[in-house]
Structures are given as structure tokens and as C-alpha cells.
Amino acid sequence: MSGTKRIGVLPALVAIGMAVHVSASQDGLRPHASATPTSAPPTIDGLLTDDVWLRATPIGPLTQVVPTEGAEPSERTEVRILYDPDYLYIGIRCFDSEPDKIITTTRLRDAFLRSDDRVELVLDTFLDHRNAFFFQMNAGGSKGDALITNNGRDFNKPWNGIWEGKSNIDSLGWTIEIALPFKTLNFKEGLTTWGLNIMRYIGRRLERDRWAGARQNYRLFNVVHAGDLTGLQGIRQGLGLDVVPFFTSNLRNERMVDGGGVDDSNFFGEPGLDAFYKIIPSLTLGLTVNTDFAETEVDERQINLTRFPLFFPEQRDFFIQDAGVFDFPEGTIPFFSRRIGLTDAGQEVPIAAGVRLTGRAGDYNIGVVDVQTDSANLVVDGEPVVFDSQNLFAARISKNIGEQSSIGGILTNGDPDGGSNSVFGLDAQYRTSEFGGDQNFMATAWGVMSDTENISNSELAYGLRVAYPNDIWRWSVSFAEVQENFKPALGFVRRDDIRRYSADISYKPRPDTEAIRQYEFSLETDLFTTTGDVVETWQLEAQPLGIEFESGDEFRVEVEQTHDELFEPFEIRDNITIPVGDYDSTLTRFELESSNKRVLSVGLNFGLGGFFNGTRELYGTFLSWRPGSLFTGRIEYSQNDVDLSDGDFTTRLAILRANFSFTPQIAWNNFAQWDDESDEFGLHSRFYWIPRPGSEVFLVFNETLERQGSGFSPSFQELSFKIGYTLRF
């Protein structure tokens, strides 16, 4: 919807006969408001000039949360809400007495708007007080969205919905107009009241104002504290069917650097299809055929100085959609979608087809995914490896108990590497925000068992955690055991054959001073033993001082004491081995970071101390430049100088990002990185264009260069083009 296009109508009689009502009463801290029906939808241009907005009374004032809880906001905000059978319309006027000081650094889709003047809102479309849709816009027109699960325990930022929003800066401040199609939102059929909350951030003052739950103990993501939006009658989703045909073409070159010639060069292109059908408005069945992830950003590299595997987040759209439904209590990850269609080294294994069922039915949260991979011949660690075709399955079901608690179970079946493997798990979670009157408290218990071919014992993992996550005082204690034969083939385990005992506490007072916003003092300890109670690792991390200044600048000092007992040697670097033995070390770190609200911001960190049988010095810095909404740039560099009895080595990692947002619909993102462990330089460049919501065009270039002599030569190049179009019924 753009320009003067009008979408959907209500009978004129209904539009005239129904009036707006905004209730000033509250159930505790829960405000109420009503949406206004309209037969004349507004034009979504960000100007709020349509007469129809005058029929909608503002929902009520926002309250300051930070820096002063309960105070009047420094600037006024008016929010009006309209709807017709197909769309929810939200108009927001952000008054600002100094509009020339409004901060807007980007127009990029799904940008992290840490410093920008912005508005964020959540919609609890099931009124279950725990899950919600999240939307945000800044004054420059940048749009973002996400899925919130379990009151913010999972925040699925990569989720992309189809909706329209425009913003505009004027002499009174800035404005937003949003049109949210009901076809984009899963919701409980027949429910006329949704949960709603809205937060405004004023960048230059680092101020947060909120409509409901305006407490520093609560976050916007704590859906349980949202207000009520009533009056949503006669809304519809049509057939609830989205069909997304797409076409991808690739030109790929792979070269043998040492030989200097072309090893493989090919061009190919093929169509694919994604389809989504809402069986009921709250439950979606998804299908993908010839799945392609050409537009997905490459992984950000990490330097590993431990003997344990690294964790890389999922970034592929098919697995990100409704990923929070599969969320399992921390301690282990029985289902990790990156195990499907990717090797441990990040190489792609083709996916022939996949089906997914996600959503909610009554008090039940449902997630099911089944994927068929194709066979592939890949080179892993310099050796040819054949990956056979596999069927991989995962299911997660949980039931809401009370206002915030739940019980659930999880099942996976299949092994990407072949063989037979299944995992079964149960969990129970208790949460309340009324502990001791108005404090947050949670307790979690979980247990998982794997069933692997030719293994018959020690296949369990289980744990318990109790936490008190509040603004001034935070603490938690937990226990977990992962037995030596626990093997979740579709999951992720960092350490096995261990028992882990953890505790942490932090104190973050807010002094009544003009210069300092908040102090932070914290203490955290971890003890790892074998399942036979033999100590492996003990770690104590203290932060004797942390300061957040009113300017947004931050400073902290951290001291880390570690005791390690190695029962077998491990190679930390080529030809450098840490031998068996007991090791004690202390590392002290200093960190300084300037406020993101500045055009130029910088971060510095330095650490010095012991490391196994030697010493370690670490250095890190970043420089961010945000001269305006057209361009954002960032340079990061980190280095470790390690001196061990078996040898010395240095690790270096450099990252460069240069992003251009020409309009909210057209952007060019560039990401380059180098590390001296692989001694490879990688470049990822992605241009995207969104002609209209639901339609996307991508042009992506990836290149890897390997060192050859004193320079670099390309070993891999790929140019990909992808176009997709959403048909809604």
C-alpha cells in the first residue's frame, strides 16, 4: 500500500456509529485503549494529515522509565490507532522541542537502532501475556520487526513480516504511520482484545518512555506488563495463504591458489518456492522446495582459544521464522537448526524440501520441522567427504500454565552425518513478576535424553535454575549435568561428561547525580567437574567497578580468576600444545566505550594476565562512524599476544562494515573480515531492493582470498541473484 491507495472498508454505518473510547482506569499498571474502526483508511506517507486520524483519540500518555522512573516525559507523544477488516493502522506524533537534534543514523531494514530516536511497539495477539510481535521505526524510516517469545527470553530479530511504515521529520518533531496487515499477524480467532505496549526512545537524552509497565524492573519485551487494546471486531485473514515463488542464479568460481589455475567454474540457476498456509489464524504450515539461502550474510569469524567448539547463530530465513517456539531452557541446546543443511565448518548441504508447522492452538505452543537434504560431496579439513541424503525432524510442544509459566517437551530424530539418533526432552518453567510484591522471579527444570545407535548408557542431560532478574539486584543459581554419551545430533553441546555449578549476583544502583546514571558491581562463579566429581575448571569473575554515565559513555574493570585441570593435551595453535597439568591464572580487563549517540564513537579494551602455563595480553578496539542516515561504517580489531612454555603466538581479527541505506527500500551492505589463523580475507557484499512489501530483489557477491606469497589470491568467488514475490490470498 503506497501513495493514495486505499485498503479495505467497513460499512459507513458502522464507522459512524462506533466511537473511540480510551479508558483512564487501570488494572494495576495495565492501561486500556480502544481501536477506532474506519471506512476511509489513511494514506501511509508518514505525514498524519488524513482527516481520519482526528476521529481516533490518543491512547493515553507515556511515562518516563529511564532516567527517572515515573516522571513526566521530556517530550510529549501521541498515539492513535485505527483498523478496518484487513489492516491495523498506527499513527504516532513524537513532539520534540528541538527537532534539529533528533538522531537518525540509518534507513536500513532491521537495523539495531541503539542510538536513534525511535518508537518500538509490541502486539500480544493471543493475549497470553508472554508472546508478541515486535515492530520499530526511527525518524529516518528504518523499519524493524521481531518475534518475542516467553516474555523476551527469545528475541527473534531476523524475522521479517510484510507491513508498511513511513516516517517524517517536521517543525514539531517527527511522525510515524504504520499499516499492519492482519494477514501478517497470527492471532487468536474471535479475540477482540490484544496486548499492546509502546516505547519511545529520545536519543540525545538516552530517555525511555513507555505506555504500560513503566518500571525499571520491567522491559518492553516483558509482554505480561503490556496494556489492553480492545474493539478489534470483524478482522480477517482471508484464506491465510502466502505463496512465494523465487528464482536464484549463481556464478561460482573455485580456484586452486597454489596451482594458480581455475579448479571449478560454473553457472546455474533454478526456481524455488516457499508457501505458508494458516490452518487457523494462529497456526501456520510452511513448505519450502529447492531451498536457497543466497541472501544470507556470512558468519562473523571468531578466534577460539579454548578446547571447546564455537557457537554461531542461525541466520537463514526458513529456520528463523517462529524459531522461538523451539526455544528450550538454557543449559543445553537439543535442537540447533544450523545442524540442518550446514556442516560444522559452515559449508552448505543442499536442502531438497522442508515442511514446518508453527504457532499456537489454545494454550499450546507448537513447532514441527521436517527437512529432506540432498547428498553432497564436500571437502572438509582438506579431505573429501560424502554427505548422504538425510531426513531430519524436530518437534517442540509447550503448554502455558497460569500467566507466565509453562511445561513442555521436545523431540528430534535424524543425524546429518548418518546413523541413528533421537533426542527426547521435558522442561517446566515458573515465572512471576509479583515476587515480594513487584519483583521478577523464575525457576526452571529440564531434562533431555539421547538415543544413539550402539550406545546404551550415560545419555542424559538435566538441570535446574533459579533467578531473580531485576533492575537493581540480579542473581541466579543453577546446576546442570551433561553425561559423556549425550549426543544430540541435531543439537549443540559445548562440553560433555560434566557437572556445572553456577552462581552470579550483580548490584546496579542508580545514584542521584548529574554525571552518573548507574553503577554496576557483579560477581560470577562457575565450577565444572566430571560426572565422577573430579574438578575440571573453576572460574571466578568479578567486576569491582562498572559505570554508565549520563552521556551514555561506559567504563568497567573486570578480574577473572581461573583454575584448569587438563586430563589430556590439546593443540591451541599449530605446533603449540597445552600439556596435561593443573593451571591457575588471573586476567584483568579494562573496557571503555563512548556513547553511540555521537557521530563518531569508539571502544577500547585491554587485558593482561596469566594463561595456562604462560601469559596473555589482549587488545581490542572499534570505531563507528554514523554521519547521517545514508551511511554507517564500523571497524573492529582484536588481538591476543600469547606467550606459552611451548611457544608464542599472536591472533588477529579485523572486521569492516560499510552500509549504505539510500532509502528504506534500497540498501547496499558490505562486510569484510580477516583473521591470521585461517589467513583468509573474506568479502560479503549485498545489494537489496524492496519494490513493495513482500517483494525482494538481492544481488550478492562473496569472495574469499587466501595468502599467496606476500599477497592474496582469490580462492572462491560467487555472484548470486535472487528475486522473490509474495502472493497473498
TANOR-V574195 format. One record per backbone hydrogen bond with DSSP energy under -1.0 kcal/mol. NH is the residue of the N-H (numbers start at 0). CO is the residue of the C=O. If there is no record, write none. Layout:
# TANOR-V574195
nh & co
NH & CO
NH & CO
This chain:
# TANOR-V574195
nh & co
4 & 1
14 & 10
15 & 11
16 & 12
17 & 13
26 & 29
27 & 25
29 & 26
32 & 227
34 & 229
35 & 80
37 & 82
44 & 42
52 & 49
53 & 50
54 & 51
55 & 52
58 & 78
62 & 209
63 & 70
64 & 207
65 & 207
69 & 63
70 & 67
77 & 92
79 & 90
81 & 88
82 & 35
83 & 86
87 & 179
88 & 81
89 & 177
90 & 79
91 & 175
92 & 77
93 & 173
94 & 75
95 & 171
100 & 97
101 & 98
109 & 142
110 & 107
112 & 110
113 & 111
116 & 102
117 & 200
118 & 136
119 & 198
120 & 134
121 & 196
122 & 132
123 & 194
124 & 122
131 & 147
132 & 122
133 & 145
134 & 120
135 & 143
136 & 118
137 & 141
138 & 116
140 & 137
143 & 135
145 & 133
146 & 155
147 & 131
148 & 153
150 & 129
152 & 149
153 & 148
155 & 146
156 & 154
158 & 155
163 & 178
165 & 176
167 & 174
169 & 172
173 & 93
174 & 167
175 & 91
176 & 165
177 & 89
178 & 163
179 & 87
181 & 85
183 & 180
186 & 280
187 & 124
190 & 187
193 & 228
194 & 123
195 & 226
196 & 121
198 & 119
199 & 208
200 & 117
201 & 206
206 & 201
207 & 65
208 & 199
209 & 62
210 & 197
212 & 28
214 & 212
221 & 218
222 & 220
224 & 221
225 & 222
226 & 195
227 & 30
228 & 193
229 & 32
231 & 191
232 & 230
235 & 84
238 & 728
239 & 236
241 & 275
242 & 726
243 & 273
245 & 271
246 & 722
247 & 269
248 & 720
249 & 267
250 & 718
251 & 265
252 & 716
253 & 263
254 & 714
255 & 260
259 & 255
262 & 253
263 & 253
265 & 251
267 & 249
269 & 247
271 & 245
272 & 288
273 & 243
274 & 286
275 & 241
276 & 284
277 & 239
278 & 276
278 & 282
279 & 282
282 & 279
283 & 357
284 & 276
285 & 355
286 & 274
287 & 353
288 & 272
289 & 351
295 & 292
319 & 315
320 & 316
322 & 319
324 & 321
325 & 322
326 & 323
332 & 491
335 & 489
338 & 335
339 & 336
342 & 346
345 & 342
348 & 340
351 & 371
352 & 371
353 & 287
354 & 369
355 & 285
356 & 367
357 & 283
358 & 365
359 & 281
360 & 363
363 & 360
364 & 397
365 & 358
366 & 395
367 & 356
368 & 393
369 & 354
370 & 391
371 & 352
372 & 389
373 & 349
375 & 386
377 & 384
379 & 382
382 & 379
384 & 377
386 & 375
391 & 370
392 & 412
393 & 368
394 & 410
395 & 366
396 & 408
397 & 364
398 & 406
399 & 362
400 & 404
404 & 400
405 & 428
406 & 398
407 & 426
408 & 396
409 & 424
410 & 394
411 & 422
412 & 392
413 & 420
417 & 414
421 & 450
422 & 411
423 & 448
424 & 409
425 & 446
426 & 407
427 & 444
428 & 405
429 & 442
431 & 440
434 & 438
436 & 433
438 & 434
440 & 431
441 & 466
442 & 429
443 & 464
444 & 427
445 & 462
446 & 425
447 & 460
448 & 423
449 & 458
450 & 421
452 & 419
454 & 451
460 & 447
461 & 480
462 & 445
463 & 478
464 & 443
465 & 476
466 & 441
467 & 474
469 & 467
469 & 472
473 & 505
474 & 467
475 & 503
476 & 465
477 & 501
478 & 463
479 & 499
480 & 461
481 & 497
482 & 459
484 & 457
485 & 482
488 & 486
490 & 487
491 & 332
497 & 481
498 & 528
499 & 479
500 & 526
501 & 477
502 & 524
503 & 475
504 & 522
505 & 473
506 & 520
507 & 471
512 & 510
516 & 547
517 & 547
518 & 508
519 & 545
520 & 506
521 & 542
522 & 504
523 & 540
524 & 502
525 & 538
526 & 500
527 & 536
528 & 498
529 & 533
532 & 529
535 & 527
536 & 527
537 & 562
538 & 525
539 & 560
540 & 523
541 & 558
542 & 521
546 & 554
547 & 517
548 & 552
549 & 514
551 & 548
553 & 592
554 & 546
555 & 590
556 & 544
557 & 588
558 & 541
559 & 586
560 & 539
561 & 584
562 & 537
563 & 582
564 & 535
565 & 580
569 & 577
571 & 575
572 & 575
575 & 572
577 & 569
580 & 565
582 & 563
584 & 561
586 & 559
587 & 607
588 & 557
589 & 605
590 & 555
591 & 603
592 & 553
593 & 601
597 & 594
600 & 623
602 & 621
603 & 591
604 & 619
605 & 589
606 & 617
607 & 587
608 & 615
609 & 585
610 & 613
613 & 610
614 & 642
615 & 608
616 & 640
617 & 606
618 & 638
619 & 604
620 & 636
621 & 602
622 & 634
623 & 600
624 & 632
625 & 598
631 & 658
632 & 624
633 & 656
634 & 622
635 & 654
636 & 620
637 & 652
638 & 618
639 & 650
640 & 616
641 & 648
642 & 614
643 & 646
646 & 643
648 & 641
650 & 639
652 & 637
653 & 673
654 & 635
655 & 671
656 & 633
657 & 669
658 & 631
659 & 667
660 & 629
661 & 665
662 & 665
666 & 687
667 & 659
668 & 685
669 & 657
670 & 683
671 & 655
672 & 681
673 & 653
674 & 679
675 & 651
678 & 674
680 & 704
681 & 672
682 & 702
683 & 670
684 & 700
685 & 668
686 & 698
687 & 666
688 & 696
689 & 664
694 & 691
695 & 723
696 & 688
697 & 721
698 & 686
699 & 719
700 & 684
701 & 717
702 & 682
703 & 715
704 & 680
705 & 712
706 & 678
707 & 710
710 & 707
712 & 705
714 & 703
715 & 703
716 & 252
717 & 701
718 & 250
719 & 699
720 & 248
721 & 697
722 & 246
723 & 695
724 & 244
725 & 693
726 & 242
728 & 240
